């Protein structure tokens, strides 16, 4: 059996690199919706609470709980 989930983190891309030493890749450019800081400016714990990966894992957890009689 396979379960697939998708997570989204709405936001915008800055035209130039912003401040912050955390993260990698697009983190210094990505501004999550409702935030005035880039992912690179957020502590990893903050970013990981709202990231697309975290949201996908939340959905997966719900799906597993629904389908599993654990």
Secondary structure as UniProt FT lines:
FT   STRAND          11..13
FT   TURN            25..29
FT   STRAND          30..32
FT   TURN            33..34
FT   HELIX           39..41
FT   HELIX           44..50
FT   HELIX           52..67
//
